[in-house]
Amino acid sequence: MSGAALGLACLGFLLLGFSVKRHFRQVWPESTDYSQWIVFNRIAGVMLLCLSLVPCAVAYGLGIGLAVWAGILVLAALLQKLLLTFWPSRATFVSGASAVLVVAGLLSAGLV
């Protein structure tokens, strides 16, 4: 379940990073439709971050789940910061890996 929460948090922070013009241009330099994606990226990023609380709360209960969730958010933010700073061209690959991590975490918990 923590894998699913980590994958959702990584995707959420990646989308929030893409709502900043600089990071959007790092990943897609030839794209001209940044203004069309800014609102979607922000809303989807915040929703995924909030949704990442659910696997933690289900696996550990609400009290411990909030503490685990806070730790996962810190780890995911650090991973995305390092990714967008040092390896921005691979951000789409990492987002696919995060999606696989979400599915694997849900499958291992028996929720899918």
C-alpha positions as CSV (number, residue, x, y, z in Angstrom):
1,M,0.0,0.0,0.0
2,S,2.9,2.4,0.7
3,G,4.0,1.8,-2.9
4,A,0.7,3.0,-4.2
5,A,0.8,6.0,-2.0
6,L,4.4,6.8,-3.2
7,G,3.4,6.4,-6.8
8,L,0.4,8.7,-6.4
9,A,2.5,11.3,-4.6
10,C,5.2,11.2,-7.2
11,L,2.7,11.7,-10.0
12,G,1.0,14.5,-8.0
13,F,4.3,16.4,-7.4
14,L,5.3,15.8,-11.1
15,L,2.1,17.4,-12.3
16,L,2.5,20.3,-9.8
17,G,6.0,20.7,-11.2
18,F,4.7,20.8,-14.8
19,S,2.4,23.7,-13.8
20,V,5.5,25.8,-13.5
21,K,6.5,27.1,-17.0
22,R,10.2,26.5,-16.5
23,H,9.8,22.8,-15.8
24,F,7.1,22.4,-18.5
25,R,9.6,23.8,-21.0
26,Q,12.4,21.6,-19.7
27,V,10.4,18.5,-20.6
28,W,8.6,19.7,-23.7
29,P,10.7,22.5,-25.2
30,E,8.9,22.7,-28.5
31,S,5.4,22.7,-27.0
32,T,3.5,26.0,-27.2
33,D,0.3,25.1,-25.3
34,Y,1.6,25.6,-21.7
35,S,-1.3,27.9,-20.8
36,Q,-3.8,25.2,-21.8
37,W,-2.3,22.7,-19.3
38,I,-1.6,24.9,-16.3
39,V,-5.0,24.6,-14.6
40,F,-5.3,20.8,-15.3
41,N,-1.8,20.2,-13.9
42,R,-2.5,22.0,-10.7
43,I,-5.9,20.5,-10.0
44,A,-4.8,17.0,-11.0
45,G,-1.6,17.3,-8.9
46,V,-3.4,18.4,-5.8
47,M,-6.0,15.7,-6.2
48,L,-3.4,13.0,-6.6
49,L,-1.6,14.2,-3.5
50,C,-4.8,14.1,-1.5
51,L,-5.6,10.7,-3.0
52,S,-2.3,9.3,-1.9
53,L,-3.6,9.6,1.7
54,V,-6.1,6.8,1.1
55,P,-3.7,3.9,0.8
56,C,-1.9,5.0,3.9
57,A,-5.1,5.4,5.9
58,V,-6.3,2.0,4.8
59,A,-3.1,0.2,5.5
60,Y,-2.1,1.8,8.8
61,G,-5.3,3.5,10.2
62,L,-5.8,7.2,10.2
63,G,-3.5,8.1,13.1
64,I,-0.3,6.3,11.9
65,G,-1.4,6.7,8.2
66,L,-1.1,10.5,8.5
67,A,2.4,10.2,9.7
68,V,3.4,7.7,7.0
69,W,1.7,9.9,4.4
70,A,3.8,12.9,5.6
71,G,6.9,10.9,5.2
72,I,5.9,9.7,1.8
73,L,5.1,13.2,0.7
74,V,8.6,14.3,1.8
75,L,10.2,11.4,-0.1
76,A,8.2,12.0,-3.3
77,A,8.9,15.8,-3.2
78,L,12.6,15.1,-2.9
79,L,12.5,12.6,-5.8
80,Q,10.7,15.0,-8.0
81,K,13.0,17.9,-7.1
82,L,16.0,15.8,-8.0
83,L,14.4,14.6,-11.2
84,L,13.4,18.0,-12.5
85,T,16.7,19.5,-11.5
86,F,19.2,16.9,-12.8
87,W,17.2,14.7,-15.3
88,P,14.2,16.6,-16.7
89,S,14.2,14.8,-20.1
90,R,13.3,11.5,-18.3
91,A,10.3,12.9,-16.3
92,T,7.8,11.2,-18.6
93,F,9.5,7.9,-18.1
94,V,9.4,8.3,-14.3
95,S,5.7,9.2,-14.5
96,G,5.1,5.9,-16.2
97,A,7.1,4.1,-13.6
98,S,5.1,5.8,-10.9
99,A,1.8,4.6,-12.5
100,V,3.1,1.1,-12.6
101,L,4.1,1.5,-8.9
102,V,0.5,2.5,-8.1
103,V,-1.0,-0.5,-9.9
104,A,1.5,-2.9,-8.3
105,G,0.8,-1.5,-4.8
106,L,-2.9,-1.8,-5.3
107,L,-2.6,-5.4,-6.7
108,S,-0.4,-6.5,-3.8
109,A,-3.0,-5.2,-1.3
110,G,-5.7,-7.0,-3.1
111,L,-7.7,-3.8,-3.9
112,V,-7.8,-4.3,-7.7
